[in-house]
């Protein structure tokens, strides 16, 4: 137990963990509140869908470049500034949500700004955790704690948003979100031990951005992880837009049953995060393959489930695999990446996690249009298991990977 909590003794990991969790919690609350705001004020599906596109997909394209620009500066400057700007953004959104001040283009613009800052903040934080804990051989333990915070905020963020909106209203919920970002900005601002770069890098951000992409392209283990994770995320998210149809038409359950089904996946994520925290061997490709396969098996089981209880049991299994898989991929990526590229590679993975699901959503809708929700679950499960087999065949050796990664990093740094 002491070993698993050892990262909390390393300053300033606790502050980074808290800021990362608050960032994700605020992002979850903001997405729910703003989607409700846009739909209530426009009474149209198209603007609401446009909000998700602008607030999720567009920031994924912008955040990688912003991360490449900011990771050359000290975190004591960048992270408080990012969270302070997010506090201002949510304060403006709270103002737009009150009375007759609603203006859709400005809401969409602020949503895009917030999404970009949120992804950038997560990438910089993950990069700092890698630099801080990897030399101490505590990276997997630290990532396990980070993933637990992420799981809790993801599972309860939407529920907290609904509670705040129901009790206090949209504007108040957005103001609470703004206050949380302001508090974490102050906490980080007074921290004197946040990691700083070893030397000042005056390279233009475009060159740093291109260097990061070249490293990801030229270094096979990183390239394989990023491409593989992107493909897996497409399969993971095929079922997301059709879960309500699956629950009501395929399982014949009620709105309450649909809520139970969604909650069972969230419960699985928390279980998986706790399981990862307690596992002795939490690194390596085997962990990624096993957890991904668990999601694939869960989807196949849900495609054949005849009752809500059976579907929920498989949903818990899938959620547990989901809770392990992301942190296992992040840990493997950080272990393979030299320190100077930590933030850029973490940011790139975070951006993929925000952008790629859009492809899965489109595929899920198309498969249901041609078949049924059960067909979508079966296709997703089969796709995941095929990717697991291919990844097992293509696995690189760890020693060669580490050496090559450092060589490529030094070459790009000199150029």
Secondary structure as the mmCIF struct_conf table of DSSP 4:
data_model
#
loop_
_struct_conf.conf_type_id
_struct_conf.id
_struct_conf.beg_label_comp_id
_struct_conf.beg_label_asym_id
_struct_conf.beg_label_seq_id
_struct_conf.end_label_comp_id
_struct_conf.end_label_asym_id
_struct_conf.end_label_seq_id
TURN_TY1_P TURN_TY1_P1 UNK A 2 UNK A 5
HELX_RH_3T_P HELX_RH_3T_P1 UNK A 6 UNK A 9
BEND BEND1 UNK A 10 UNK A 10
TURN_TY1_P TURN_TY1_P2 UNK A 11 UNK A 12
HELX_RH_AL_P HELX_RH_AL_P1 UNK A 13 UNK A 42
HELX_RH_AL_P HELX_RH_AL_P2 UNK A 45 UNK A 52
HELX_RH_PI_P HELX_RH_PI_P1 UNK A 53 UNK A 58
HELX_RH_AL_P HELX_RH_AL_P3 UNK A 59 UNK A 70
TURN_TY1_P TURN_TY1_P3 UNK A 71 UNK A 72
BEND BEND2 UNK A 73 UNK A 73
HELX_RH_AL_P HELX_RH_AL_P4 UNK A 75 UNK A 97
BEND BEND3 UNK A 98 UNK A 98
TURN_TY1_P TURN_TY1_P4 UNK A 99 UNK A 100
HELX_RH_AL_P HELX_RH_AL_P5 UNK A 104 UNK A 134
TURN_TY1_P TURN_TY1_P5 UNK A 135 UNK A 137
HELX_RH_AL_P HELX_RH_AL_P6 UNK A 139 UNK A 168
HELX_RH_AL_P HELX_RH_AL_P7 UNK A 170 UNK A 189
TURN_TY1_P TURN_TY1_P6 UNK A 190 UNK A 190
BEND BEND4 UNK A 192 UNK A 192
BEND BEND5 UNK A 198 UNK A 199
HELX_RH_AL_P HELX_RH_AL_P8 UNK A 205 UNK A 218
HELX_RH_AL_P HELX_RH_AL_P9 UNK A 220 UNK A 237
TURN_TY1_P TURN_TY1_P7 UNK A 238 UNK A 239
HELX_RH_3T_P HELX_RH_3T_P2 UNK A 240 UNK A 242
HELX_RH_AL_P HELX_RH_AL_P10 UNK A 243 UNK A 245
HELX_RH_PI_P HELX_RH_PI_P2 UNK A 246 UNK A 250
BEND BEND6 UNK A 251 UNK A 251
HELX_RH_AL_P HELX_RH_AL_P11 UNK A 255 UNK A 278
BEND BEND7 UNK A 280 UNK A 280
BEND BEND8 UNK A 284 UNK A 284
HELX_RH_AL_P HELX_RH_AL_P12 UNK A 285 UNK A 304
BEND BEND9 UNK A 307 UNK A 307
HELX_RH_AL_P HELX_RH_AL_P13 UNK A 308 UNK A 336
BEND BEND10 UNK A 337 UNK A 337
HELX_RH_3T_P HELX_RH_3T_P3 UNK A 339 UNK A 341
HELX_RH_AL_P HELX_RH_AL_P14 UNK A 342 UNK A 355
TURN_TY1_P TURN_TY1_P8 UNK A 356 UNK A 356
HELX_RH_AL_P HELX_RH_AL_P15 UNK A 357 UNK A 370
BEND BEND11 UNK A 371 UNK A 371
HELX_RH_AL_P HELX_RH_AL_P16 UNK A 373 UNK A 393
BEND BEND12 UNK A 394 UNK A 394
HELX_LH_PP_P HELX_LH_PP_P1 UNK A 395 UNK A 397
HELX_RH_AL_P HELX_RH_AL_P17 UNK A 398 UNK A 414
#
